[in-house]
Amino acid sequence: MDWSTGLAGFAAGLVVSVVTTPAGVSGAVFLLPVQLGVLGVPSPAVTPTNLLYNVVAGPGALLRHRAGLLHDPLTRRLVRGTLPGVVAGAALRVFAVPGATVFRLLIAVLLVPLGLWLVRRPLRPARPVRDDAEPSPRAVTGLALAVGVVGGVYGIGGGSLLGPLLVGRGMSVARVAPAALASTFVTSVAGAGVFALLSLAGTGDVAPDWYLGLACGLGGLTGGYLGARLRPRLPENGLRLLLGLLATGVGALHAVQALD
């Protein structure tokens, strides 16, 4: 991996994070197609490489929510579910979905619904927050487990899915965001480690591309800071519509490429 590829990874992480942070969307969701289609990261190594992005870029956002984060029962329930989920997802990615063709279909299955949700949200009134909106502890842990599996296969940590799902149940963004960020960081660290261990026992491109993952993460860390500073000056609904259309288009493109 030469310095120009590392610079391209840093730039990709920077641009993606600057655009997604003001809209409250995980940059990892949009960065993975860039790593796969533009930066040429092989499959399945692209998944742990994307998890490395979360490991490096995530702490900047976590620092804003550090007060009381570990004492929140919602955080503990999400981590309790996503940790075993990401281990199972990593194993599925290596042994059941190693090729790029099926993985492109999985990208489409994730990105197209996410894009439609992003487009729809600015066009509908916000759902009122209810005091009794939090699902049962067992339901939260079960949901986190399922999302952890998806995050382990795709390489996104899971917070970008948990956030919309829990907010959609009527929970407040202020309550959900820090817990989802914490679970994303913990599962990304664990997921990258699991892929590194699986690479010792298997063959092929399983281990993360450490150099590129760290470069993308540093770009994401910088972009997240800039995006947070720019947020008051940018139209959130406009950004959500743009990202929604982009996610839908990229997902559809991957579906066509997989079926071609």
LINPE-V844747 format. One record per residue. N is the residue number from 1. RES is the residue in three letters. OMEGA is omega in radians with two decimals (NA if undefined). BURIAL is 1 if it has 24 or more other C-alpha atoms within 12 Angstrom, else 0. Layout:
n/res/omega/burial
N/RES/OMEGA/BURIAL
N/RES/OMEGA/BURIAL
//
This chain:
n/res/omega/burial
1/MET/-3.08/0
2/ASP/-3.05/0
3/TRP/-3.12/0
4/SER/3.09/0
5/THR/3.08/0
6/GLY/3.11/1
7/LEU/3.10/0
8/ALA/3.10/1
9/GLY/3.09/1
10/PHE/-3.14/1
11/ALA/3.14/1
12/ALA/3.11/1
13/GLY/3.14/1
14/LEU/-3.08/1
15/VAL/-3.12/1
16/VAL/-3.09/1
17/SER/3.11/1
18/VAL/-3.08/1
19/VAL/-3.03/1
20/THR/-3.09/1
21/THR/3.13/1
22/PRO/3.14/1
23/ALA/3.12/1
24/GLY/-3.11/1
25/VAL/3.13/1
26/SER/3.09/1
27/GLY/-3.10/1
28/ALA/-3.13/1
29/VAL/-3.09/1
30/PHE/-3.11/1
31/LEU/-3.08/1
32/LEU/3.07/1
33/PRO/3.09/1
34/VAL/3.12/1
35/GLN/-3.09/1
36/LEU/-3.01/1
37/GLY/-3.06/0
38/VAL/-3.09/0
39/LEU/3.01/1
40/GLY/3.09/0
41/VAL/-3.08/1
42/PRO/3.09/1
43/SER/0.14/1
44/PRO/-3.10/1
45/ALA/-3.13/1
46/VAL/-3.13/1
47/THR/3.11/1
48/PRO/3.07/1
49/THR/3.09/1
50/ASN/3.07/1
51/LEU/3.08/1
52/LEU/3.07/1
53/TYR/3.12/1
54/ASN/-3.10/1
55/VAL/-3.09/1
56/VAL/-3.06/1
57/ALA/-3.03/1
58/GLY/-3.05/1
59/PRO/3.13/1
60/GLY/3.12/1
61/ALA/-3.13/1
62/LEU/-3.11/1
63/LEU/3.14/0
64/ARG/-3.07/0
65/HIS/-2.96/1
66/ARG/-3.07/0
67/ALA/3.08/0
68/GLY/-3.04/0
69/LEU/-3.07/1
70/LEU/-3.11/0
71/HIS/-3.14/0
72/ASP/3.14/0
73/PRO/3.11/0
74/LEU/3.10/1
75/THR/-3.11/1
76/ARG/3.14/1
77/ARG/3.14/1
78/LEU/3.13/1
79/VAL/-3.14/1
80/ARG/3.13/1
81/GLY/-3.04/1
82/THR/-3.11/1
83/LEU/3.08/1
84/PRO/3.13/1
85/GLY/-3.10/1
86/VAL/3.07/1
87/VAL/3.11/1
88/ALA/3.13/1
89/GLY/3.11/1
90/ALA/3.12/1
91/ALA/3.08/1
92/LEU/-3.11/1
93/ARG/-3.07/1
94/VAL/-2.98/1
95/PHE/-3.09/0
96/ALA/-3.09/0
97/VAL/-3.09/1
98/PRO/-3.04/1
99/GLY/-3.09/1
100/ALA/-3.05/1
101/THR/3.13/0
102/VAL/-3.13/1
103/PHE/3.07/1
104/ARG/3.07/1
105/LEU/3.10/1
106/LEU/3.08/1
107/ILE/3.14/1
108/ALA/-3.13/1
109/VAL/3.12/1
110/LEU/-3.00/1
111/LEU/-3.08/1
112/VAL/3.07/1
113/PRO/3.10/1
114/LEU/3.12/1
115/GLY/3.13/1
116/LEU/3.09/1
117/TRP/3.14/1
118/LEU/3.12/1
119/VAL/-3.06/1
120/ARG/-2.98/0
121/ARG/3.13/1
122/PRO/-3.05/0
123/LEU/-3.13/0
124/ARG/3.13/0
125/PRO/-3.13/0
126/ALA/3.11/0
127/ARG/-3.11/0
128/PRO/3.10/0
129/VAL/-3.14/0
130/ARG/3.12/0
131/ASP/-3.10/0
132/ASP/-3.00/0
133/ALA/-3.05/0
134/GLU/3.09/1
135/PRO/3.14/0
136/SER/3.12/0
137/PRO/3.14/0
138/ARG/3.13/0
139/ALA/3.12/0
140/VAL/3.14/1
141/THR/3.11/1
142/GLY/3.09/1
143/LEU/3.13/1
144/ALA/3.10/1
145/LEU/3.14/1
146/ALA/3.13/1
147/VAL/3.09/1
148/GLY/3.09/1
149/VAL/3.12/1
150/VAL/3.13/1
151/GLY/3.11/1
152/GLY/3.11/1
153/VAL/-3.02/1
154/TYR/-3.13/1
155/GLY/-3.09/1
156/ILE/3.13/1
157/GLY/3.04/1
158/GLY/-3.10/1
159/GLY/-3.13/1
160/SER/3.05/1
161/LEU/-3.13/1
162/LEU/-3.12/1
163/GLY/3.14/1
164/PRO/-3.12/1
165/LEU/-3.11/1
166/LEU/3.07/1
167/VAL/3.09/1
168/GLY/3.06/0
169/ARG/3.10/1
170/GLY/3.11/0
171/MET/-3.09/1
172/SER/3.10/1
173/VAL/-3.13/1
174/ALA/3.12/0
175/ARG/-3.01/1
176/VAL/-2.98/1
177/ALA/-3.11/1
178/PRO/3.13/1
179/ALA/3.11/1
180/ALA/3.09/1
181/LEU/-3.14/1
182/ALA/3.14/1
183/SER/3.09/1
184/THR/-3.12/1
185/PHE/-3.10/1
186/VAL/-3.12/1
187/THR/3.09/1
188/SER/3.07/1
189/VAL/-3.13/1
190/ALA/-3.11/1
191/GLY/3.10/1
192/ALA/3.11/1
193/GLY/3.13/1
194/VAL/3.11/1
195/PHE/3.11/1
196/ALA/3.11/1
197/LEU/3.13/0
198/LEU/3.13/1
199/SER/3.13/1
200/LEU/-3.08/0
201/ALA/-3.08/0
202/GLY/3.11/0
203/THR/3.13/0
204/GLY/-3.07/0
205/ASP/-3.10/1
206/VAL/-3.09/1
207/ALA/3.08/1
208/PRO/2.98/1
209/ASP/-2.99/1
210/TRP/-3.08/1
211/TYR/-3.10/1
212/LEU/3.12/1
213/GLY/3.11/1
214/LEU/3.12/1
215/ALA/3.10/1
216/CYS/-3.14/1
217/GLY/3.10/1
218/LEU/3.05/1
219/GLY/3.11/1
220/GLY/3.11/1
221/LEU/3.11/1
222/THR/-3.12/1
223/GLY/3.10/1
224/GLY/3.10/1
225/TYR/-3.14/1
226/LEU/-3.14/1
227/GLY/3.09/1
228/ALA/3.11/1
229/ARG/-3.10/0
230/LEU/-3.01/0
231/ARG/-3.14/1
232/PRO/-3.07/0
233/ARG/-3.06/0
234/LEU/3.11/0
235/PRO/-3.06/0
236/GLU/-3.13/1
237/ASN/3.09/0
238/GLY/3.10/0
239/LEU/3.14/1
240/ARG/3.10/1
241/LEU/3.13/1
242/LEU/-3.14/1
243/LEU/3.11/1
244/GLY/3.10/1
245/LEU/3.13/1
246/LEU/-3.14/1
247/ALA/3.14/1
248/THR/3.14/1
249/GLY/-3.14/1
250/VAL/3.10/1
251/GLY/3.11/1
252/ALA/3.12/1
253/LEU/3.12/0
254/HIS/3.09/1
255/ALA/3.12/1
256/VAL/3.14/0
257/GLN/-3.14/0
258/ALA/-3.09/0
259/LEU/-3.08/0
260/ASP/NA/0
//
